[in-house]
Every structure is written in C-alpha cells, then in structure tokens.
Amino acid sequence: MRFLLKLFTVLVFCIPLKAGGFDDLGNSARAVSLGGAFIAVADAPYALFYNPAGIYRIKELNLSTTYSNLYPDVSDDNLNYFSLSAAVPIGIIGEFGIGGTFLNTELWKENIFIATYAREVYSSFAVGGSFKLLRWSAEAAPGEEAMSYLGFTFDAGVHYTIPGVMENTNLQLGASIQNITQPSIASNGSDDAKLPILFGAGIALVSQKYNYIVTVDAVRENKDFKIKAGAEFLSLQYNVFNLETGFLLRLGYDGIVNNSPFKQSGLNGGFGLNINDFKIDYAYVFPLELKNVGGSHKISLSYKFNY
C-alpha cells in the first residue's frame, strides 16, 4: 500500500510537469476562495504571484503567509504547500515585492523564489515585472541517482483603475504574462518540459459603499482556456475593545472551459477575519474531477504595518 501511495504522489506531481509544473497550489487563501481570480483585484502582497503590477497600490509594508493541506485523504504522506510574500513601498521609486513557494512531499520538493518591482506610470495605471528562480528536487529511485533542477524566468503585468463607475465603486482592470522565457524544467533540458506561457486578463468591480468585490479572470495556458471567478462580501463589521473587526464571506469557481484532455474544475469557498491590520483567511477547494483525494484546506495570515 505504501508503494501505491508513493506512486500516486509521483503521478499527481511529476507527470503534470510535462504540461506545466510550478502551478499555484494555494498562494493565498483569499485568492483561492475567489477561484484564483486575482489579476485585477491585486490589493495584497500575494498579488505578485498573479499580477506583478498590482503591488503598486500597497503603500505600507505588508506581509502574508499561507499554508495548504493538499489532498488530505491521501494517507502515508504529508502533501503540503507553503508560501510567503511581502510588499515593500519605497516612496517615489516604486514598490518592491518578494515571495516564495514551497511544495513538499516525501518524494518531491518544488520551490519558486520571486522578486517584483511595480510603479505607477500614469494616473492609476501601473506596470510591473518579476524575476522568478525555479527549483525542484526528486528523491532517488532504487538503483538511481537523485534528480534536481535550477532555472529562472520572468513575469510582467499591467493594472488600471477606473474610479467612480458607480457611487463609491471602482472598476479595476489587469493583465499579466507569466513564464515569458518558457524555460525547460526537465533536468536534461528537454523541450517537452518547457514551462508554458500563461496569458491572463481580469476585471473586478470593487465597491467601497457596499463592501463587495466581484471579479473574473480569463487565463490561457497552451491550448487550455480557464475561467476564474469569485465574489467577496463584508457580512459583519463591528468594534470590539476599540478593534475594528470585519467578517467576510467568499466563493469562487476555477475551471478549464474548453475541450481538453486535462479537463479540471473546482468549487471554492472561504471566509476572512480582519482585526485592525491583522487578517486571517481560510479557503476550501473541492476538486470536481479528481476523486477520492479529499478537498484542500488553506489558511493565510497577513499583517499591514502602519508607520
């Protein structure tokens, strides 16, 4: 049984490398609960994973971390995914961001280290770019040597806000391109393992009056076309011991909509608790096509420094 479970781990995490690899497995519980539709929302440090231009809107030091428990019904292995991100504004110079992701199984380790720069170049219009260092390592099979890979690529994005499309409501637009250089992530440099370019565009309606966000992203990866959509609502807001507290509800959908051999989709949901500048977010992802592995739980902690 242990051998079969390890074989399953290899099938889940190694075979998809031919189609991509280094996927977003939970860089933010909030973004995940919105179906992964964050290209236009882009209002937190983890925006650097979705649209590097988005961090220009962050004017205070922001930190965020996320832990994901992947496929809990797969026993005999702890499949988990961990991410960190930070946005550091530097006045008129622009905004900088750093981040990292860590996928861990018994047989496979996968990491991304990312450095981002964004700047507003015209009224509410910003551009940004990221340098990404990619690394994976695989345990040695019996009689063979361990394998590993180290490489890099780049992302770029734009973000634009149209204020006041309705009363106290903004329309936000974003676009991004990821893995621009299409590096081969095979240890032998095979062209069959080139990382695909991801083209994405998003739109978000953000209401300060009614405290909601509705957002949709369209993403193309090779021949697959994905739609990501989500909504966030502030359901409760109150002051407790001089602490401004808010409770938010979220739901989302993420799926490949064209006819594809890699057909997959998921229903997502979650909530957030904001206490002054501290945020706790939770998301649950239920895969519709992948059976008998259980849904994934994700939790994020974020803090904004006011100084």
N, C-alpha and C positions, 0 to 999 in steps of 0.2 A: 504493500500500500504506500509506503514512504517513497518508493521509486516512482510510482504512478503520479504522486502529488508533485514530486520534483519535475517529472516530465511535463505535467500540466503547467508549472511555472515557466518552463522553457518555452512552451507553445504560446503562452499568453504574452510573454515579454520579449522573446527573442525573434520569433517569426515575424511579428509586425515591423521589425526593423527594415525589412525589405520594402515596406510601404511607407515608412517614416521613422518611427522611433522618436525619443525625446519629446513625447507628447505632454500636453497639460493634463496631469492626473490630479489636480487639486491645488493650484497655486493660491487660491483664496476661497474660503467657504462662501463668502458673499458672492463672488463672481460665479462660482459653481452653481449656487442656488438660483442665479439668474440665467441658467442654461449656458454659462460661459460667454454671454453677450456683454462684453465689457470694452469693446473698441471705442465706442462713443461715450460711455459713462466715465471711465478713466479718471476717477477722482480720489485715488488712493495709491500708495506706493507700489502695490502689486500691478498697477496699470502697465509697468514696464514689461510685463510678460505678455501683454495683449496689444498695446499701442504705445511705443516709447514717447510719442509726443504728449501723451496725456499728463505726464507728471509736471508739466509746466504750470498747472493750476494749483500745485501744492506749495504753499508759501511758508510752511513751518516744517521743522524736522518731523518726519513720520516714520514709524517702524511697524512692521507687520510680520507675523509668523503663522504658518498653517501646518497642521498635522492631519494626514489622511490615513484611515484604516481601510486598506483595499481588500475587497472580496473576503469578508470575514468567515464565510462558510468553507473556505479552503483551509483545512487544518494542516498541522505539521510544518507550517511556515508562517512567518510574520511578514506579510506583504504590506509595506508602508511607504508613505511618500511625505516628505517634509520640505517646506520652502521658507525662505526668508527674503524680505525686501525692505528697502529703506529709500526715502526720498530726502535729498538734502538741498534746499534752496541756497543759492549764492548771489542774492541780490540781482543787480543788472546783468550779471554774467549769464544767468540762466539757472536751470535746475539740474541736479545730478541725481542719479539713482544707482543702487547696487542691489543685486539679488542672487539667490542661489536655490537650486532644487536638488533633492537627494532621494532617489528611488532605491529601496533596499529590499532584497530577498536573499535567501540562502545561497543562490547561485549567481545572482546578477546584481551589479551596482551601476547606477547611472546618475550623472551629475551635470548640471548646467550652472556656469558662473557668468553673470551678466553685469555689464557696466553701461549706463544710459546717460545721455545728455539731451535736454529739451530746452527750447526757448521760444517765447512769443515773438514773432517777426512782424506782425501787424495786429491791429486791434482784434483780439480774441482768436487769432489764427496762429497756430504753433506748429513747429516741426521738431522731430526728434529722431535719434538713432541709437542703436545698441550694438555693442560688441559682445559676442557670446562665445565662451570657451566650453567645449563639449568633451565629456569624458565618460567612458564606460569600462567595466571590467567584468570578466566572467570566470567563475571557478573552473579549475582544470577537470576535465573528464578523465576517467581511469585510463592511464597509459598515455595521456596527452598533456601538453603544457597549458597553463592558464593564458587567456587572451585579454587584450586591452586595446583601447583606442583613445587618442587625444587629438582634437581638432578645434576649429573655430568657424564662425560665420557671423553675419550681420543682419539686423532688423532695421526698418525705418518706418516712420509714420507721420501723419498729419492730424490735426484736430482743430475744429472750428465750432464756435458757439454763436448762435443767433439769439440774442436776448429778446425777451418780451413778445414771443409769437402769440402768447395769450397772457392774461394777467398774472404777473409773477411766475411766468413759465418760460423756460428756455428750450430751444431746440439745439441739440448737440450732434455734430457730425464727425466721424472719424474714419480713417483708412490706414491700413498697415500692410506691410510686406515682410515676411519672415523667411529666414534661411536663404538670403539673397545669393550667396555663393554656391549653394547646393553641394556642400561637401559630402564626400563618400564617408559613411560612418562604419564601414567594414574595416577590420584590422588589416586586410590585404589591399584596401583601396578600390575594391570592385565597384564598377559603375552601377551595378544592380542595387547597391545600397546607398545611392545618393539621397540625401535628405531633400524632400520635396519643398518647393517654394509654396508658401501659404499666402494667398491674397485675401484680404478681408476688408469689409466696409460695414460701418454701423451707423445707426441713428438712434437717438434717445430723446425722449420728452421728459423734462425734469421740472417738476412743479414745486416751488418753494411755498406757495399758498396752501396747497392741499397735501404736501409732503408725500409725493409719489414719484416713481420713475418707471417708465415703460420703454423697453429697449429691444432692438432686433439687430442681429449681425448676420451677414452672409459671408461665408468663407469657402474659397475654392482650394482644394489640395489635390494635385494631379487631376484625375477625372472625377473626383468626388466633390459634390456640392453640398455644403452643410448650411442649415438654418439654425441659428441660436436665438432664443427669445426669452425674455423674462420681465418680471414686474416686481416692484418693491413698494410697500405701503407702510407708513408710520401708523401703527394701530393704537398705541398708547404713549402719552407723554405726560410726565409729572415731575414734581420737585420733591425730593426726599432728603431731608437733612442738608439742604442747600446744594444738593447734587442734581443737576439736570439729567433726567433719565428718560430714555425712549426705547420702546419695544417695536421692532419692525418685523413684518412678515414678507416672505419672498417665495416665488415659484418660477419655474423655468422649464424649457424644453431644449434639447440638443439632439439633432439627428441628421443623418445623410438622407437627402430627399430624392436624389436621382437613383436610377437603377444601377446598383454597384454590388460586386461580389463581397465588398467589405461593409455591407449594409448594417447599420447600427443606430440606435437611438436611446434616449434616456429621459425620464421624467425626474425633475429635481425640485427640491423644496428646502426651506430653511427659515431661520429667524436670526435677528440680531438684537443685541442689548447694548445700548450706548449709555455710558455713565460719565458725564463730562467729556473728557478727551480720551477715555478708555473705551474700547469696543470689543465685544465678544460676538463672534458669528459662528453659526452652525449650519451645515448643509447635509442633506441626504440625497444620494444618487441611486436611482433604481434602474439598472440596465434592462431594456426590453427584450433584446435578442440573446444576451449571454445568460444562460440558465444555470441554476444550482451553485452559484458562487456568492450569492448574497449582495445586498446593496452596500455602497461605500459611505462611511461616516467621515465628515471633515469638520474640523474646528479651527478657528483663527482668533488670534489676539492681536490687537492693534493699539498704538498709542501715539497721540499727537502732542508734541512738546510746544508749549506756548512760552516764548521768551523774547 
